[in-house]
Amino acid sequence: MELMYDVLMNAGPIGLLAIYAIYSNSQSEKRIEYLLEKKEEKEEQIRERWIAVVDKLQGEKDEMDRDIVRRLESIEKLLQVYNNS
């Protein structure tokens, strides 16, 4: 506050304009930082959801692969029994 009075007394309106510009710039920087943090949080949430979906689909694919292998082994055994008869 003392700085503002000193600027008003010595620099006049131009000094006041400079103080306003500095204050406005610092407020804008704070707002930009806040918005960037929110954006990063949203990106992280999207990334986590995407990873969860990919993991789920990979798990389902692995389970289907194991099921197919089991079925093929079962069919192979049946064919062996059939051929041996």
C-alpha positions, 0 to 999 in steps of 0.5 A: 500500500505504501508503494502505491502512495509513493507511486501516486505522489511521484509518478502520477497517473502513469505510475498508477497505470503501471501498478494496475498493469502489474496487478492485472498481469499477476492475476491473469497468471494466477488464473492461467495457472489454475486453469492449467492445473484443472486441465492437467487433472482432467487429462490425468482422469481421461488417461486413467479411464483409458488405461482401465478400459484397455486393461479390461479389454486386454483381460477379456481378450486373454480370457477368450484366448484361453477359452479357445485354447481349452476348446481346441485341446478338448476337440483334439482329445476327442479327435484322438479318441475317435481316431484310436477307436 
